[in-house]
Amino acid sequence: MFGINGPEFFLLLLIGILVIGPQRLPEYTQKLANLVKEVRRMASGAREQIKEEVGIDIDDVDWKKYDPRQYDPRRIIKEALLDDDSKPVSAGAPAAVAAVSGAAAVAAVDAAPARPQRVVQSLPPGEAAPYDTEAT
């Protein structure tokens, strides 16, 4: 608690007793006790308010599920890439694939549509690029 060990706490307590004095010590201990009671009452009130508004008990929540440290993007991508997606699309697909011969499969690949060529438009030499004043 606050990085204070036993002997340091005892020394602080002794200094506090000497500074406060024996006349005011009972008054300050009562104030400390009231403060601790008030903090406990506020904590239990907050717990009850959360239980009323959310409808669940805080002790029943699996906090590990909400820990952001478990969401490592590298791990998520690795799991997604290594995930086995070799499930058949339909029930008849494996039989249909097995029925296709090697030559027919090559012909089906060759019959696939060709990718369109990329068209690059360039400005004539010396012409300035268009400038949109509203875009910047």
C-alpha positions as CSV (number, residue, x, y, z in Angstrom):
1,M,0.0,0.0,0.0
2,F,1.6,3.3,-1.2
3,G,5.1,1.6,-1.1
4,I,5.3,1.9,2.7
5,N,6.6,-1.1,4.7
6,G,6.0,-1.9,8.4
7,P,8.8,0.2,10.0
8,E,8.1,3.2,7.8
9,F,4.4,3.0,8.7
10,F,5.2,2.7,12.4
11,L,7.5,5.8,12.2
12,L,4.8,7.8,10.3
13,L,2.2,6.8,13.0
14,L,4.5,7.9,15.8
15,I,5.2,11.3,14.1
16,G,1.5,11.7,13.6
17,I,0.8,11.1,17.2
18,L,3.5,13.6,18.3
19,V,2.3,16.3,15.8
20,I,-1.4,15.9,16.6
21,G,-0.9,15.5,20.3
22,P,-2.8,13.5,23.0
23,Q,-5.6,16.1,23.3
24,R,-6.7,16.0,19.7
25,L,-5.9,12.3,19.0
26,P,-9.3,10.9,19.9
27,E,-11.0,13.5,17.8
28,Y,-8.9,12.6,14.7
29,T,-9.3,8.9,15.2
30,Q,-13.0,9.3,15.2
31,K,-12.8,11.4,12.1
32,L,-10.7,8.7,10.4
33,A,-13.2,6.0,11.5
34,N,-16.1,8.1,10.1
35,L,-14.2,8.6,6.8
36,V,-13.6,4.9,6.4
37,K,-17.3,4.1,7.1
38,E,-18.4,6.7,4.6
39,V,-16.1,5.4,1.9
40,R,-17.4,1.8,2.5
41,R,-21.0,3.1,2.4
42,M,-20.3,4.9,-0.9
43,A,-18.7,1.8,-2.4
44,S,-21.6,-0.4,-1.5
45,G,-24.0,2.2,-2.8
46,A,-22.2,2.3,-6.1
47,R,-22.2,-1.5,-6.3
48,E,-26.0,-1.6,-5.7
49,Q,-26.6,1.2,-8.2
50,I,-24.6,-0.7,-10.9
51,K,-26.5,-3.9,-10.0
52,E,-29.8,-2.0,-10.4
53,E,-28.9,-0.3,-13.7
54,V,-27.0,-3.1,-15.4
55,G,-29.0,-6.0,-13.9
56,I,-26.0,-8.1,-13.1
57,D,-23.8,-8.6,-10.1
58,I,-20.3,-7.4,-10.4
59,D,-18.9,-10.6,-8.9
60,D,-20.6,-12.6,-11.7
61,V,-18.8,-10.6,-14.5
62,D,-15.9,-12.3,-16.2
63,W,-13.4,-9.4,-16.2
64,K,-10.8,-11.4,-18.2
65,K,-13.1,-11.2,-21.2
66,Y,-12.9,-7.4,-21.1
67,D,-9.1,-7.2,-20.7
68,P,-7.7,-5.2,-23.6
69,R,-4.3,-6.9,-23.3
70,Q,-5.7,-10.2,-24.6
71,Y,-6.5,-8.5,-28.0
72,D,-3.1,-8.6,-29.6
73,P,-3.6,-7.8,-33.3
74,R,-0.7,-10.0,-34.3
75,R,-2.3,-13.0,-32.6
76,I,-5.7,-12.3,-34.1
77,I,-4.3,-12.1,-37.6
78,K,-2.2,-15.2,-37.1
79,E,-5.2,-17.1,-35.9
80,A,-7.3,-15.9,-38.8
81,L,-4.7,-16.9,-41.3
82,L,-4.1,-20.3,-39.8
83,D,-7.8,-21.0,-39.4
84,D,-8.9,-24.0,-41.5
85,D,-11.5,-22.7,-44.0
86,S,-11.6,-25.9,-46.1
87,K,-15.2,-26.6,-45.3
88,P,-17.3,-27.5,-48.4
89,V,-19.6,-24.9,-49.8
90,S,-22.5,-27.4,-50.4
91,A,-23.1,-31.1,-49.8
92,G,-22.6,-32.0,-53.5
93,A,-19.4,-30.0,-54.0
94,P,-16.8,-32.6,-53.0
95,A,-18.4,-35.2,-55.3
96,A,-18.4,-32.7,-58.2
97,V,-14.8,-31.8,-57.7
98,A,-13.8,-35.5,-57.6
99,A,-15.7,-36.1,-60.8
100,V,-13.8,-33.4,-62.7
101,S,-10.7,-34.8,-64.5
102,G,-7.4,-33.1,-64.6
103,A,-7.7,-31.9,-68.2
104,A,-11.2,-30.6,-67.5
105,A,-9.9,-28.6,-64.5
106,V,-7.2,-27.0,-66.6
107,A,-9.7,-26.1,-69.3
108,A,-12.0,-24.5,-66.6
109,V,-9.1,-22.4,-65.4
110,D,-8.2,-21.3,-68.9
111,A,-11.8,-20.3,-69.5
112,A,-11.8,-17.9,-66.6
113,P,-12.3,-14.3,-67.7
114,A,-9.1,-12.3,-68.1
115,R,-8.3,-9.4,-65.7
116,P,-9.0,-6.0,-67.3
117,Q,-5.9,-3.9,-68.1
118,R,-5.2,-0.9,-65.9
119,V,-5.7,2.4,-67.7
120,V,-3.5,5.2,-66.6
121,Q,-4.4,8.7,-67.7
122,S,-1.6,11.2,-67.8
123,L,-1.7,15.0,-68.5
124,P,-0.1,16.4,-71.6
125,P,3.3,17.9,-71.0
126,G,3.2,21.4,-69.6
127,E,-0.4,21.2,-68.3
128,A,-1.0,21.8,-64.6
129,A,-2.8,19.3,-62.4
130,P,-6.4,20.2,-61.5
131,Y,-6.7,21.9,-58.2
132,D,-9.9,21.8,-56.0
133,T,-10.0,24.7,-53.5
134,E,-12.9,23.1,-51.6
135,A,-11.0,19.8,-51.0
136,T,-8.1,21.3,-49.2
